[in-house]
Amino acid sequence: MDHGRLLQEVSSMAKVKIQFCVNNEICDEVSNLDRLKERYPDADIEPAECLNYCASCEKHPYVLVNGEMVSGRNIKKLFQYLDKRLR
């Protein structure tokens, strides 16, 4: 049994995927996107034209983490919630 290969497969399965709508408040400033990349360097960070959460998207910043919405009433709160979940 190749333990190195098994460990690599398990590691890739646990990779965090962060998606965000390019129309959302999180994209208003490049610094927000840079902060995502800096805080979560091992995550796959993917922009999307639309994630079909338009009602939420208009009201507050949010991202999808492995398909689950994480949102905050402002950018600061969003990053606090992300830190609790991902750090």
Number of C-alpha atoms within 10 A of each C-alpha: 5 6 8 8 10 11 11 10 11 10 10 10 9 10 12 17 16 21 22 24 22 16 17 20 18 22 15 12 9 9 11 16 15 11 12 16 15 11 14 17 11 11 18 14 19 13 15 11 10 14 15 9 12 12 8 13 21 12 13 16 25 27 25 17 19 13 11 11 14 16 20 17 11 14 16 12 14 18 20 12 14 20 12 8 10 11 7
